[in-house]
Amino acid sequence: MKLVVLDGYCLNPGDLSWDALRQFAEVEVHDRTPAADVVSRVGDAELAMTNKTPLDAAALARLPQLRYIGVLATGYNIVDIAAAKTRGIIVTNIPTYGTASVAQHAFALLLELCHHVGVHGESVRGGEWSKSADWCYWKAPLMELAGKTMGVIGFGRIGRQTAKIADAMGMRVIANDTFEGHPPAYEGFRFASVEEVLRESDVISLHCPLTPENKGLINAQRLRLMKPSAFLLNTSRGPLVVDEDLAAALDAGVIAGAGLDVLSVEPPAAGNPLFAAKNCIVTPHIAWATREARARLMDIAVSNVAAFLHGAAVNVVG
C-alpha cells in the first residue's frame, strides 16, 4: 500500500516526523506539488494527503486506485467532495488541532494594534529612547482593552476560545453565529445579528468557515457600520473580507486598524492594497503554525489514517 503526501512542507518543515505513517504504508512525501503533477505523483497510491494542493474532479477521475484523501487542515474546499463521494473516496479533515494557537494569534494581532510593541521596540533599537528629552514616549496612541466590547463573528471552538481570552481581559463579549449553541456565562454576553455586532463592538474578530453565503461578508457597506475607533481581526478565511474595501476604509479612517493573518488570495499579489493601508498588520497565515498545534495536527492525521484502515473512518467530511 502506498501513501503520498502532496504538500507536506508547511506542516512539517523538518521539526516533526512522518514516521508514524510508515506503519501503514510506503510513504512518499513531497514538500510541494504543482497542480500539473498531482496525478503523476499520486499515481497508483491508495492513500493521499494534501493541505492546499487541489484534488479536483478531473484529477480524481484519473486516480482509480485512490481510496482515501486526508486533508491536513480544517478547511477541505481544495477537494471536490462530490466527485470523491461519487468515486467512493473517503475524505477526512483535522477539525480541532489549532483552537488555542489561533485564538492566541488573534490576540497577538490585537495587542500589537493596541500597543505597537514592534514599532516601539524598533525605535529603541534605533536610538530614539537614548536621545529622548523625556523618560518615556510613544509613537502612536495606546489603547486599554478592559471595558471595551469584543464582537466575535463565528462562535465555534476558536471563536469561543477568543471570547474566553477577551472576557479574562475584562472585555464585554457579543457574538454572532448561524448556530448559537450554549451561551457562555460572561457578564453582559449576548448573541446578536452581524449588523449589531459591527455597530456595537470596539474589536471585531472573524472566526467563520468560508461558505458561498458569507464570502465578502466584510465589505464597504458593512465596514461603514463599524465605529471609527474599531479594529477588525481576521484569523479565519481571507475571502470573508473584500481586501480593496478594507484598505480603502483604513486609509479613509472609516475604522482605526486591522490585524489579518489571511488574505483573499494566498500567496497574495505583491500589489495587494492592504500592504500599504494605514494601521494594518498582515501576517503570512501562521496562526495555526505553532509547533504544538502542528504536532497535534500530525497526530490526528495519523489517527485518521488508522481509523480508515480499520474500517471505522473518523472526521469524515461531505
C-alpha positions, 0 to 999 in steps of 0.5 A: 500500500502506498501513501503520498503526501502532496504538500507536506512542507508547511506542516512539517518543515523538518521539526516533526516526523512522518514516521508514524505513517510508515506503519501503514504504508510506503510513504512518499512525501513531497514538500510541494506539488504543482497542480500539473503533477498531482496525478503523476505523483499520486499515481497508483497510491491508495492513500493521499494527503494534501493541505492546499494542493487541489484534488479536483474532479478531473484529477480524481477521475484519473486516480482509480486506485485512490481510496482515501484523501486526508486533508491536513487542515480544517478547511477541505474546499481544495477537494471536490467532495462530490466527485470523491463521494461519487468515486467512493473516496473517503475524505477526512479533515483535522477539525480541532488541532489549532483552537488555542494557537489561533485564538492566541494569534488573534490576540497577538494581532490585537495587542500589537494594534493596541500597543505597537510593541514592534514599532516601539521596540524598533525605535529603541533599537534605533536610538530614539529612547537614548536621545529622548528629552523625556523618560518615556514616549510613544509613537502612536496612541495606546489603547486599554482593552478592559471595558471595551466590547469584543464582537466575535463573528463565528462562535465555534471552538476558536471563536469561543476560545477568543471570547474566553481570552477577551472576557479574562481581559475584562472585555464585554463579549457579543457574538454572532453565529448561524448556530448559537449553541450554549451561551457562555456565562460572561457578564453582559454576553449576548448573541446578536445579528452581524449588523449589531455586532459591527455597530456595537463592538470596539474589536471585531474578530472573524472566526467563520468557515468560508461558505458561498453565503458569507464570502465578502461578508466584510465589505464597504457597506458593512465596514461603514457600520463599524465605529471609527475607533474599531479594529477588525481581526481576521484569523479565519478565511481571507475571502470573508473580507473584500481586501480593496474595501478594507484598505480603502476604509483604513486609509479613509479612517472609516475604522482605526486598524486591522490585524489579518493573518489571511488574505483573499488570495494566498500567496497574495499579489505583491500589489495587494492594497492592504500592504500599504493601508494605514494601521494594518498588520498582515501576517503570512497565515501562521496562526495555526503554525505553532509547533504544538498545534502542528504536532497535534495536527500530525497526530490526528492525521495519523489517527485518521489514517488508522481509523480508515484502515480499520474500517471505522473512518473518523472526521469524515467530511461531505 
